[in-house]
Amino acid sequence: MAVIKNVAIAGATGNTSSAILKALLGHFNVTALTRSDNGSNSPQIAPSFPPDVTTCAIDYSTPSTLVSALRGQDAVVSALNHAALPHQRILLDAAVAAGVTRFIPSEYGSDTLNPNAGPLPLFAGKKAEQRYLDELASEGKMTYTIVMNGPFLDFGLDHGFLGPDLKNRRFTYLDGGESRFSTTRLATVGQAVKGVLTKAEETRNRAVYVQDVAVTPKELLGLAKRALGADGWTEVDGGTTEEKERASYEKMAQGKKDMGVFVGFLMSAILREGYGGHFQRLDNDLLGIEGIKEDEIVELIGRIAEGQKATAAA
């Protein structure tokens, strides 16, 4: 397979895409696809990109703008968020029409190839894209790589999503807090994408699995206590992932489809036994991922807590 040099990133202003863009700079010619229909290519926002990033305005309602933007690109990295995911099929078709050779879909999370996690309603859109990518690959029209990295460690700690709520010193756990899961910092996800594009042949038409660390919620609580002190924490038993998942299905049956409903599915994908949340096969060595040690997690928690205090004081 030809060496990948030119890379376009869709969804380039989000947390995930920003980390990916930062990792790719200096290694690839990077183009950020900005949406002309929401003003993201306006002079007020364009300077947020480094000067060596090319910006190109696209409109998902006019696929021809996408094809034009993608001509000459070797790879497309989709970092579209959940709400924008319906646009990914349009992006993928445009990539095929433009002669792009590698597509990385917007996954960056749970193991959607796991037979228990994959069918969860939260992942319906991603599974449809996987099937379409398989079709394109079998026809020789596109190659792809899916990046699996578990929940974002830094984002999860900052938002109290992985058990410890640093702001309120509150720890809510599921399944006893003992379920081990793979988790990865945003910057490491960027490094993984860089590794995929560098090792294009080795990562062709498959999923890659990366993690910074495999940890339990209770272990994270222990690290949070090391970083912030052991006093003043409240522990709350949040029940089981099985109960949360069942409640999500019941809410869906009532016609509810907001993200609050889907959290139960997500927690099963991360923590429930048999759902693949703890990766058993890793591509860390292939992609140059070193991981993170306990002392580094303690330092990370301390930085996040300080950032939270500064934000609250502003």
C-alpha positions in Angstrom: 0.0 0.0 0.0 1.2 3.5 -0.9 2.6 5.7 1.9 0.0 8.0 3.5 1.0 11.6 3.3 -2.2 13.7 3.0 -4.8 13.4 5.7 -8.2 15.1 6.0 -10.0 15.3 9.4 -13.7 15.7 9.7 -15.2 17.2 12.9 -12.0 19.0 13.5 -13.1 21.3 16.3 -14.1 18.6 18.8 -12.1 17.2 21.7 -11.2 14.0 19.9 -10.3 15.6 16.6 -8.2 18.3 18.3 -6.1 15.6 19.9 -5.8 13.7 16.6 -4.9 16.8 14.7 -2.2 17.7 17.3 -0.7 14.2 17.0 -0.6 14.3 13.1 1.0 17.7 12.8 4.6 17.4 11.6 4.1 13.9 10.3 1.4 14.4 7.7 -0.1 17.2 5.5 -3.3 17.9 7.5 -6.5 19.4 6.1 -9.3 20.3 8.5 -12.8 20.0 7.0 -14.9 22.8 8.3 -18.7 23.1 7.8 -19.7 26.1 5.7 -23.3 25.6 6.8 -22.6 26.4 10.5 -20.0 29.1 10.1 -17.1 27.0 11.3 -14.9 28.4 8.5 -15.5 32.0 9.6 -12.4 34.2 10.3 -13.3 34.2 14.0 -12.8 30.4 14.3 -10.2 29.6 11.6 -7.3 30.9 13.7 -7.9 28.2 16.2 -6.1 25.9 13.8 -2.3 26.0 13.7 -0.9 27.8 10.6 0.4 24.6 9.0 -3.2 23.1 8.9 -5.1 23.7 5.6 -8.8 24.4 6.1 -11.4 23.5 3.6 -15.1 24.5 3.8 -17.6 21.7 3.0 -21.3 21.3 3.1 -22.8 17.9 3.8 -26.0 18.8 1.9 -23.8 19.3 -1.2 -21.7 16.2 -1.6 -19.8 17.7 -4.5 -18.1 20.1 -2.1 -16.8 17.0 -0.2 -15.5 15.3 -3.3 -13.6 18.4 -4.3 -12.2 18.8 -0.8 -11.0 15.2 -0.6 -9.3 15.0 -4.0 -5.6 14.4 -3.4 -6.1 13.1 0.1 -4.7 9.7 1.0 -6.8 9.2 4.2 -9.8 10.6 5.9 -10.1 10.6 9.7 -13.7 11.0 10.8 -14.1 12.4 14.3 -17.8 13.4 14.0 -19.7 13.4 17.2 -22.7 11.3 17.9 -25.2 13.9 16.7 -23.2 14.4 13.4 -22.7 10.7 12.8 -25.4 10.5 10.1 -23.1 12.7 7.9 -20.4 10.1 8.0 -22.0 8.0 5.1 -21.9 11.1 2.9 -18.3 11.7 3.9 -17.4 8.1 3.2 -19.1 8.0 -0.3 -17.3 11.3 -1.1 -14.0 9.7 0.0 -14.6 6.8 -2.4 -15.5 9.1 -5.3 -12.3 11.2 -4.6 -10.0 8.2 -4.7 -9.1 8.2 -0.9 -7.5 4.9 0.1 -7.9 4.8 3.9 -10.9 5.7 6.1 -10.9 5.8 9.9 -14.5 6.0 11.1 -15.7 7.8 14.2 -15.5 5.1 16.8 -12.9 5.8 19.5 -14.6 4.0 22.3 -16.1 0.7 23.3 -15.5 -2.6 21.6 -18.4 -2.5 19.1 -17.2 -5.8 17.6 -18.0 -7.6 20.8 -21.1 -9.8 20.3 -22.7 -8.4 23.5 -21.8 -4.8 23.2 -22.2 -4.4 19.4 -26.0 -4.9 19.3 -26.6 -2.2 22.0 -28.9 0.5 20.5 -26.3 3.2 21.3 -24.0 1.7 18.6 -26.6 1.1 15.8 -25.1 3.9 13.7 -21.5 2.7 14.1 -22.5 -0.9 13.3 -24.2 0.3 10.1 -21.0 2.1 9.1 -18.9 -1.0 9.9 -21.0 -3.1 7.5 -20.7 -0.5 4.8 -17.0 -0.3 5.2 -16.7 -4.1 4.9 -18.7 -3.9 1.7 -16.4 -1.2 0.2 -13.3 -3.1 1.3 -14.5 -6.4 -0.3 -15.1 -4.5 -3.5 -11.6 -2.9 -3.4 -13.0 0.6 -3.1 -11.6 1.6 0.3 -9.5 0.3 3.2 -10.3 1.1 6.8 -9.2 0.9 10.3 -11.4 1.1 13.4 -9.8 2.5 16.6 -11.0 1.0 19.9 -9.7 2.8 23.0 -12.4 2.5 25.7 -13.7 5.6 27.5 -11.5 8.7 27.6 -9.6 8.7 30.9 -9.0 12.4 31.2 -12.5 13.4 30.0 -14.1 10.7 32.2 -12.3 11.9 35.3 -13.1 15.6 34.6 -16.8 14.8 34.2 -17.2 12.3 37.0 -18.1 9.6 34.5 -15.7 6.8 35.5 -16.8 6.6 39.2 -14.9 9.4 41.1 -16.5 12.8 41.0 -13.5 15.0 41.8 -15.5 18.2 42.3 -17.8 16.8 44.9 -15.6 14.0 46.3 -18.4 11.6 45.5 -17.8 8.1 44.2 -20.7 6.3 42.5 -20.0 2.7 41.4 -21.7 -0.1 39.5 -21.2 -3.8 39.9 -19.4 -3.2 43.2 -16.8 -1.0 41.5 -14.6 -4.0 40.8 -15.0 -4.3 37.0 -11.7 -3.8 35.1 -11.9 -1.7 31.9 -9.5 -0.3 29.4 -9.3 3.5 29.2 -7.2 5.9 27.2 -6.3 9.6 27.3 -7.4 11.8 24.4 -3.7 12.5 23.5 -3.0 8.8 23.3 -6.0 8.3 20.9 -4.3 10.9 18.7 -1.1 8.9 18.9 -3.0 5.7 18.0 -4.4 7.4 14.8 -0.9 8.5 13.9 0.3 5.0 14.3 -2.5 3.6 12.2 -1.6 6.0 9.3 2.1 5.2 9.7 1.5 1.4 9.7 -1.1 1.4 7.0 -0.5 -2.1 5.8 -0.4 -3.7 9.2 -3.7 -2.0 10.2 -5.6 -2.6 6.9 -9.2 -3.5 7.2 -9.3 -4.3 10.9 -9.8 -2.9 14.3 -6.9 -1.9 16.5 -7.1 -1.9 20.3 -5.2 0.5 22.5 -5.3 1.5 26.2 -3.3 3.7 28.5 -4.3 1.5 31.4 -6.8 -1.2 32.6 -8.3 -0.2 35.9 -11.3 -0.6 38.1 -13.5 2.2 39.4 -12.4 1.5 43.0 -8.7 1.6 41.9 -9.4 5.0 40.4 -11.0 6.1 43.7 -7.8 5.0 45.5 -5.7 7.1 43.1 -8.0 10.1 43.5 -7.6 9.8 47.3 -3.8 9.8 46.8 -4.1 12.9 44.6 -6.6 14.9 46.6 -6.7 13.4 50.1 -8.6 10.5 51.6 -11.0 12.5 53.7 -14.5 13.7 52.8 -15.4 11.2 50.1 -19.0 9.8 49.9 -19.4 6.4 48.3 -22.7 5.5 46.6 -23.7 2.1 45.3 -25.3 2.8 41.9 -26.6 -0.8 41.4 -25.6 -3.0 38.5 -24.9 -2.5 34.9 -27.6 -5.2 34.1 -30.2 -3.0 35.9 -29.0 0.2 34.1 -29.2 -1.5 30.8 -32.6 -2.9 31.4 -33.8 0.5 32.5 -32.5 2.0 29.2 -34.4 -0.5 27.2 -37.6 0.3 29.1 -37.2 4.0 28.5 -36.6 3.4 24.8 -39.8 1.3 24.7 -41.5 4.5 26.1 -40.2 6.5 23.1 -37.3 8.2 24.9 -34.1 8.4 23.0 -32.0 11.1 24.7 -28.4 10.5 25.7 -29.5 10.1 29.3 -31.3 6.9 28.1 -28.2 5.6 26.3 -25.9 6.0 29.4 -27.1 2.6 30.6 -26.0 1.0 27.4 -22.7 2.7 27.5 -22.0 1.6 31.1 -22.7 -2.0 30.1 -20.2 -1.7 27.2 -17.6 -0.3 29.6 -18.1 -2.4 32.7 -20.5 -5.3 32.2 -18.8 -8.7 32.2 -18.6 -10.2 28.7 -19.1 -6.9 26.9 -15.4 -6.5 26.0 -14.7 -3.4 28.1 -11.3 -4.9 29.2 -9.4 -5.4 26.0 -7.6 -8.8 25.9 -5.6 -8.1 22.7 -3.7 -4.8 22.4 -1.9 -3.1 19.5 0.0 -0.7 21.8 3.4 -2.0 20.7 2.5 -1.7 17.0 1.2 1.8 17.3 3.9 3.1 19.7 1.6 3.5 22.7 3.5 3.4 26.0 0.5 3.6 28.5 0.4 5.4 31.8 1.6 4.5 35.3 -0.2 4.9 38.6 1.9 7.9 39.6 1.1 9.6 36.3 -2.7 9.0 36.9 -2.3 10.6 40.3 -0.7 13.6 38.7 -3.4 13.7 36.0 -6.1 13.7 38.7 -4.4 16.6 40.5 -4.1 18.7 37.3 -7.8 18.1 36.5 -8.9 19.0 40.0 -6.8 22.2 39.8 -8.4 23.0 36.5 -11.9 22.5 37.9 -11.1 24.9 40.8 -9.8 27.5 38.4 -12.9 27.2 36.2 -15.2 27.5 39.3 -13.3 30.6 40.5 -13.5 32.4 37.1 
